Amino acid sequence: MNATPKSPGGNPLGGLLRKIAHGLEDDGAELPDEGRLAPFDGATGWLNSEPLTPQGLRGRVVLVNFWTYTCVNWLRTLPYVRAWASQYEEAGLTVVGVHTPEFGFEGDLDNVVAHTRNLGVEFPVAVDSDYRVWSAFANRYWPAVYIADAEGRLRYHHFGEGEYARIETVIQQLLLDAGARDVDLGLVSVEPRGLEVAADWQSLRSPETYLGYAQSSGFVSEGVAADKPYEYTAASSLPLNSWDLRGNWRVARHAAASNSTGARIAFTFHARDLNLVMGPLVRGAEIHFVVSLDGRIVGDAHGTDVDADGRGTIRDQNAYQLIRQSGQISNRRFEIEFLEAGAEAYCFTFG
């Protein structure tokens, strides 16, 4: 993957048409050769497909997309990946999703199957619960995109969100280079909803924040008792991007688990959206909760997973959108109260 970049020949007419269609400057730059497409034989299973190999995919352009189902950054790219898989399949593109878990529950095959279906992921998915495909690509990011040409050479990569037009023009160029005809040089149109809606980057001033002590930041409750039950009291003040606990909690490396009815988490944030990765400690249990902003009901600022009164239910381990504001964004104090014991909270994300 770290091969010295070269300037392989391509389809000059295709490149020119692509640049005209998208208003790109013709700077003469060619896509580099970044080495061979890594194998997928470390996958622990496959969804939507028989096992795929670089050799079996020869002759097709391949887009490899690393993801995990609660990652909000990946969720916001998903509408584009779905659209590309549909738009360019007949022209010679194969999208391969590689699901590599961040949290332990994302390594559960039943969870991956359910969320692959619920999220409308119909392209092939390599289940990478042991991180072997991740390691083969020397990958470090969710989401990540790697694109290989029809000869199995990696020609482009991108980490994180954005660059959608650039990624799509690379797909088009490599399809044209492979001899595809009637490639639509327009860009796909998507209609994201819920967690798939792009962040409001101009107002976003709060970072992804983990609640497990291994990666935690911004925690201001008095006293910490790792890996055992502890009665937490709310902090006297809660500055921007800090959070506290109230009630009986067990804070572990990976998450914070509530042990009492009425256990709460508060967070002062600055963003349009607030999301929380959480789930029940006991599979199949339902945990009811209520959220508030600045001590008041959320009203029109509720996210897709709560109602206007701020009420919602945890039924599985997932990313829940709790707040989506409109209008002027300012510092807000968010609080979630769990009405039964047994909730496990992993990570706040914002958008």
Secondary structure by P-SEA (a helix, b strand, c coil): cccccccccccaaaaaaaaaaacccccccccccccccccccccccccccccccccccccbbbbbbbbccccaaaaaaaaaaaaaaaaccccbbbbbbbbbbcccccccaaaaaaaaaaacccccccccccaaaaaaacccccbbbbbbccccccccccccccaaaaaaaaaaaaaaaacccccccbbbbbbbcccccccccccccccccccccccccccccccccccccccccccccccccccccccbbbbccccccccccccbbbbbbbccbbbbbcccccccbbbbbccccccccccccccccccccbbbbbccccccccbbbcccccbbbbbbbbccccccccccccc
